[in-house]
Amino acid sequence: MIFYEKGSQTTELSPEEIKQAIFSALEQLGEKKRVVAVPPDFTRFNSRAGEITSYCYGFYKDKMSDVLPALGTHNPMTKEQIDRMFPGVPQDLFRIHDWRNDVVTVGEVPAEFVKEVSEGAVDFTWPAQVNKLLLEEDIDLILSIGQVVPHEVVGMANYNKNIFVGTGGSEGINKSHYVGAAYGMERMMGHADTPVRRIFNYASDNFTADLPILYVQTVIGKGKDGELKLRGLYIGDDLEVFTKAAKLSLEVNFEMLDKPLNKVIVYLDPEEFNSTWLGNKSVYRTRMAIDDGGELIVIAPKLVEFGEDKEIDKLIRKYGYCGTENTLEFVKKNEDLGNNLSAAAHLIHGSSEGRFSVTYCPGKEKGNLSKEEIESVHFLYGDIDEVMEKYDFNNLKDGYNTVNGEEVFYISNPALGLWAFRERFSY
């Protein structure tokens, strides 16, 4: 059932409209005794989920017992990040999701189903795992809050991914990432109906149908003034709320290009991106747009690590971004990578398959990744100062630019969209 829906390519919901929409939807639910919020973490700051969580807390006050950021494998939020993203929500409500220890397996999706929907790409069961907090019996409302946007693992982010990955366990996260990588992310990005989504939906229908989850889904787009706008807000408790949000997201966040791009420059905001685990969205989201032999330049002022998780960071350093064929072979022959399939999937996602070059330009402050580290994982290294000066960085605008007679395509935030050359996108 949908309790609220509003959205279009030109919609601009104001803070007051958002608050009224949230209060209206929550009033329809009736009185609640214990509410748990599951918003994204700081890496999704622009989702408006923090603001929405604050409105939900304002509505329920002391009946909101817990806020469990959907960390997945990400680092816990700092107190400063919590205060900035969730104004007015008490610090002592926040819980840290431990994806290795705080989960319960509520059921297993059969291997036959996984093999069928992945068209034979993989053949294993998939465990539906959620944080044990969500299973406490006295909870009568779980608010799953987040942004719907094209995604490399599942096709379109959010909905039940927020639960099964955001609060999921190591095996479930590992296997879901690997399904998408083995099936082919270029066949999935921008699609709401994908093998991974079907697996999540099977789990929702069969294992978590009794959980009192209400989904609050946002769609974010850029206005002509360059500012981010809330283009859509959808609140409901079933698949329809995701389907409608995904449809709008494809209209707002997907840019279809008539010609492939030869040179792309992507900027990684230092407040949002400090690892290639996150920063490789610059690769994922542009790979269908870049021409064979093209160049991707990633300006990353605060690139301090490869993986936010220490074990994953070690695996990235060991194997590097070496393409699908090599990674799949490493999985077969090496127990460490075979036991961490999300890392293997990430290595596939972050590789250009040798089709175009990827140059990372980290900042020069202490702690940033070095030239040697960048090159050790099969990326090229660029001097950030020289690149920013060469391409007149401060005057670049999103989209096509001409710099010294050279055409350059600039993207100020790769997390907000998906770009593809028309002939390379799979409908």
C-alpha positions in Angstrom: 0.0 0.0 0.0 1.2 3.5 -0.8 0.6 6.2 1.8 2.2 9.1 -0.1 3.5 9.6 -3.5 4.6 12.7 -5.4 7.3 13.1 -8.0 8.3 14.2 -11.5 11.3 15.4 -13.3 10.5 19.0 -12.3 9.1 18.5 -8.8 10.9 20.4 -6.0 9.7 19.4 -2.6 10.4 22.0 0.1 11.4 21.0 3.6 7.9 22.0 4.9 6.3 19.8 2.2 8.5 16.9 3.1 7.7 17.3 6.8 3.9 17.4 6.0 4.2 14.4 3.8 6.0 12.4 6.4 3.5 13.4 9.2 0.5 12.6 6.9 1.8 9.1 6.1 2.7 8.3 9.7 -0.7 9.5 11.0 -2.3 6.9 8.7 -0.5 4.1 10.4 -2.1 4.8 13.8 -0.4 4.8 17.2 2.9 3.0 17.6 4.7 1.9 20.7 8.2 1.3 19.5 9.8 2.6 16.3 13.2 1.8 14.7 14.6 3.9 11.9 17.0 2.4 9.3 18.4 5.3 7.3 21.6 5.3 5.2 24.9 6.5 6.6 26.9 9.6 5.8 28.0 8.2 2.4 24.4 8.9 1.3 24.2 12.4 2.9 22.6 13.9 -0.2 19.7 11.4 -0.1 17.7 13.8 2.3 17.2 10.7 4.4 18.9 12.4 7.4 16.4 15.2 7.2 13.5 12.7 6.9 14.7 10.7 9.9 14.7 13.9 11.9 11.1 14.6 10.9 10.2 11.0 11.9 11.9 11.5 15.3 10.0 14.7 15.7 6.7 12.8 15.1 7.4 9.9 17.4 9.8 11.4 19.9 10.5 8.9 22.7 8.7 6.1 20.9 11.6 6.0 18.4 13.9 3.7 20.4 16.7 3.1 17.9 18.3 4.5 14.8 20.3 1.8 12.9 22.2 3.3 10.0 22.3 0.8 7.1 26.1 0.6 7.1 26.5 -2.6 5.2 30.3 -2.9 5.1 30.9 0.8 5.6 32.7 2.5 8.6 30.5 3.6 11.5 29.4 7.2 11.5 31.3 9.7 13.7 29.4 11.9 16.2 30.1 14.9 14.0 28.6 13.1 11.0 25.5 12.1 13.0 24.9 15.6 14.2 25.2 17.0 10.7 23.1 14.5 8.9 20.4 13.9 11.6 19.8 17.3 13.3 17.8 17.0 16.5 18.1 13.2 16.8 19.8 12.2 20.1 23.2 10.6 19.8 22.2 7.9 22.2 19.6 6.4 19.8 22.2 5.4 17.2 23.3 1.8 16.9 26.3 0.5 15.0 25.6 -2.4 12.6 28.2 -5.1 12.8 27.9 -7.0 9.6 29.9 -10.0 10.9 28.4 -10.5 14.3 25.0 -8.8 14.8 23.0 -10.7 12.2 20.5 -13.5 12.1 19.8 -15.7 9.0 16.0 -15.7 8.7 15.8 -18.0 5.7 17.7 -19.2 2.5 16.7 -18.5 -1.0 17.0 -21.9 -2.8 20.0 -22.5 -5.1 17.6 -23.5 -7.9 16.0 -20.1 -7.8 19.3 -18.2 -7.6 20.6 -20.2 -10.6 17.5 -19.5 -12.6 17.3 -15.8 -12.1 21.0 -15.4 -12.7 20.7 -17.4 -15.9 23.3 -19.9 -14.6 25.9 -17.3 -13.6 26.0 -18.7 -10.1 24.6 -21.8 -8.3 24.3 -21.4 -4.6 21.8 -20.6 -1.9 21.5 -17.1 -0.7 21.0 -16.4 3.0 18.6 -13.6 4.0 20.3 -12.0 6.9 19.2 -9.0 8.9 20.5 -7.2 12.0 19.1 -9.0 15.1 17.7 -5.7 16.4 15.0 -5.7 13.7 13.7 -9.0 15.0 12.8 -7.8 18.5 9.2 -8.6 19.1 8.0 -5.4 20.6 8.9 -3.3 17.5 5.8 -2.3 15.7 7.3 -0.1 13.0 10.6 -0.2 11.1 11.2 2.9 8.9 13.5 2.0 6.0 14.6 5.3 4.6 16.7 6.0 1.6 17.4 7.1 -2.0 16.5 5.2 -5.1 19.2 5.7 -7.7 21.0 3.5 -10.3 23.2 1.0 -8.6 26.0 -1.4 -9.7 25.0 -4.4 -7.5 21.3 -4.5 -7.7 20.4 -2.3 -10.6 18.5 0.4 -8.7 19.4 1.0 -5.0 17.2 0.9 -2.0 13.9 -0.7 -1.0 14.7 -4.1 0.5 18.4 -3.8 -0.3 18.4 -1.3 2.6 17.5 -4.2 4.9 19.3 -7.2 3.4 22.5 -5.4 2.6 22.4 -2.3 4.8 21.7 -4.4 7.9 22.8 -7.7 6.4 25.5 -10.2 7.2 28.8 -11.1 5.5 27.6 -14.1 3.6 24.5 -12.4 2.3 26.4 -9.3 1.3 29.2 -11.2 -0.3 26.9 -13.5 -2.3 24.5 -10.7 -3.5 27.4 -8.6 -4.7 28.9 -11.6 -6.5 25.6 -12.5 -8.2 25.4 -9.1 -9.8 29.1 -9.1 -10.9 28.9 -12.6 -12.4 25.7 -11.8 -14.2 27.1 -8.6 -15.5 26.5 -5.2 -14.0 26.1 -3.5 -17.4 23.1 -5.7 -17.9 21.6 -4.5 -14.6 22.5 -0.8 -13.9 19.4 1.3 -14.3 17.0 -1.6 -14.2 14.5 -2.2 -11.3 14.0 -5.9 -12.2 17.3 -7.7 -11.9 18.5 -11.1 -10.6 19.7 -9.6 -7.3 16.4 -7.7 -6.9 14.4 -10.9 -7.5 16.4 -12.7 -4.9 15.8 -9.9 -2.4 12.1 -9.9 -3.3 11.9 -13.7 -2.7 13.4 -13.2 0.7 10.9 -10.3 1.5 8.0 -12.4 0.5 9.0 -15.6 2.2 11.2 -14.6 5.3 10.5 -11.0 6.4 6.8 -10.5 5.4 5.9 -10.2 9.1 8.3 -7.4 9.8 6.5 -4.1 10.0 8.6 -2.2 7.5 7.5 1.1 5.9 9.7 2.2 3.0 10.4 6.0 2.6 12.0 6.4 -0.8 13.5 9.6 -2.2 14.6 10.5 -5.7 17.2 13.3 -6.0 18.2 15.3 -9.0 20.1 18.4 -9.9 18.3 21.6 -10.8 19.4 24.1 -13.5 21.1 26.0 -10.8 23.2 23.0 -10.0 21.6 22.5 -6.6 20.2 19.2 -5.5 16.4 18.9 -5.5 14.0 16.3 -4.0 12.3 15.3 -7.2 10.2 12.5 -5.7 9.0 11.1 -2.4 7.3 7.7 -2.1 6.1 6.1 1.1 4.6 2.6 1.3 5.0 -0.9 2.5 5.3 -3.0 -0.7 7.1 -3.4 -4.0 4.9 -0.7 -5.7 6.5 2.1 -3.8 10.0 1.0 -5.1 8.7 0.5 -8.6 7.3 4.0 -8.8 10.5 5.6 -7.3 12.7 3.6 -9.6 10.8 4.7 -12.7 11.2 8.4 -11.7 14.9 7.8 -10.8 15.6 6.5 -14.3 14.1 9.7 -15.7 16.0 12.0 -13.3 19.3 10.2 -12.7 20.1 8.6 -16.1 21.7 10.4 -18.9 21.6 8.8 -22.3 24.4 10.0 -24.6 24.3 10.0 -28.4 28.0 9.4 -28.7 30.6 7.7 -26.5 32.9 9.9 -24.4 36.6 10.0 -25.0 37.6 11.8 -21.8 35.7 11.9 -18.5 36.7 13.8 -15.4 35.0 12.8 -12.1 35.3 14.7 -8.8 35.0 12.8 -5.5 33.8 15.1 -2.7 36.2 14.6 0.2 33.3 14.5 2.7 31.7 11.6 0.9 34.5 9.6 -0.8 37.7 8.5 1.0 38.1 5.0 -0.5 38.0 3.3 -3.9 35.3 1.1 -2.4 33.1 4.1 -2.7 35.0 6.2 -5.2 34.8 3.6 -7.9 31.3 4.7 -8.6 33.3 6.9 -11.0 34.1 3.7 -12.9 30.7 1.9 -12.4 28.5 4.8 -13.4 30.4 5.9 -16.5 31.6 2.6 -17.9 28.8 2.4 -20.4 29.5 6.0 -21.6 33.3 5.8 -22.2 34.6 4.9 -25.6 37.1 2.1 -26.2 40.5 3.7 -25.7 39.0 6.5 -23.7 40.2 8.0 -20.4 38.6 8.4 -17.0 40.3 10.8 -14.6 39.2 10.7 -11.0 40.0 13.7 -8.8 40.0 12.4 -5.2 41.3 14.9 -2.6 40.8 12.6 0.3 41.5 9.1 -1.0 43.0 7.4 2.1 42.2 3.7 1.6 41.0 1.1 -0.9 38.4 -0.7 1.2 36.7 0.7 4.3 36.8 -2.8 5.8 40.3 -3.9 6.7 40.0 -7.4 5.3 38.6 -6.1 2.0 41.3 -3.4 1.8 44.0 -6.2 2.1 42.3 -8.2 -0.7 42.1 -5.2 -3.0 45.8 -4.5 -2.4 46.6 -8.2 -3.1 44.7 -8.7 -6.3 44.0 -5.3 -7.7 41.4 -4.3 -10.3 42.4 -6.8 -12.9 39.2 -7.6 -14.8 36.4 -10.1 -14.7 38.2 -13.1 -16.2 41.2 -12.8 -13.9 39.1 -12.1 -10.8 36.9 -15.2 -11.4 40.0 -17.3 -11.8 41.4 -15.9 -8.5 38.2 -16.8 -6.8 38.5 -20.4 -7.9 42.1 -20.7 -6.8 42.4 -18.6 -3.7 40.5 -19.3 -0.5 40.8 -15.7 0.9 39.1 -14.2 -2.1 36.7 -17.1 -2.5 35.5 -16.5 1.0 34.9 -12.8 0.5 32.8 -12.6 -2.6 31.8 -8.9 -2.1 35.5 -8.0 -2.5 35.7 -10.1 -5.6 32.6 -8.4 -7.0 34.1 -5.0 -6.2 37.3 -5.9 -8.1 35.2 -6.7 -11.1 33.1 -3.5 -10.8 36.2 -1.3 -10.5 37.9 -2.6 -13.6 37.5 -1.1 -17.0 38.3 -4.6 -18.4 41.2 -2.9 -20.3 38.7 -1.0 -22.4 39.7 2.5 -21.2 42.2 3.8 -18.7 41.5 4.9 -15.2 43.7 7.6 -13.6 43.3 8.4 -9.9 44.5 11.7 -8.6 44.6 11.5 -4.8 45.3 14.5 -2.5 48.8 15.2 -1.2 48.0 15.4 2.5 49.5 12.9 4.9 47.5 9.7 4.8 46.3 9.8 1.2 47.1 6.9 -1.0 50.5 7.2 -2.7 51.5 6.9 -6.4 52.9 3.4 -5.7 49.7 2.2 -4.0 47.5 3.5 -6.8 49.6 1.8 -9.4 49.8 -1.4 -7.5 46.1 -2.1 -8.0 46.4 -1.5 -11.8 45.2 2.1 -11.9 47.2 5.0 -13.3 48.3 7.8 -11.1 47.9 11.5 -11.8 49.2 14.6 -10.0 46.1 16.3 -8.6 47.5 19.8 -8.9 48.7 19.4 -12.5 45.4 17.8 -13.6 43.3 20.5 -12.0 45.3 23.2 -13.5 45.5 21.6 -17.0 41.7 21.1 -17.2 40.8 24.5 -15.5 39.0 22.5 -12.8 37.3 25.4 -11.1 35.5 26.4 -14.3 34.3 23.0 -15.3 30.5 22.5 -15.4 28.6 19.2 -15.3 28.4 17.7 -18.8 30.4 18.7 -21.9 33.3 21.2 -21.7 35.9 22.4 -24.1 39.3 22.9 -22.6 42.2 24.1 -24.8 40.3 22.7 -27.8 39.7 19.3 -26.2 36.2 18.0 -25.3 35.9 16.9 -21.7 32.9 15.5 -19.9 32.7 16.5 -16.3 30.8 14.8 -13.4 30.7 16.5 -10.0 29.2 13.6 -8.2 29.1 10.1 -9.6 26.7 8.8 -6.9 23.9 10.9 -8.3 23.5 9.3 -11.7 24.2 6.8 -14.5 25.7 7.7 -17.9 25.6 5.5 -21.0 26.2 5.7 -24.7 22.9 4.8 -26.4 24.3 1.7 -28.2 25.9 0.3 -25.1 22.9 0.4 -22.8 20.8 -2.8 -22.4 17.1 -2.1 -22.3 
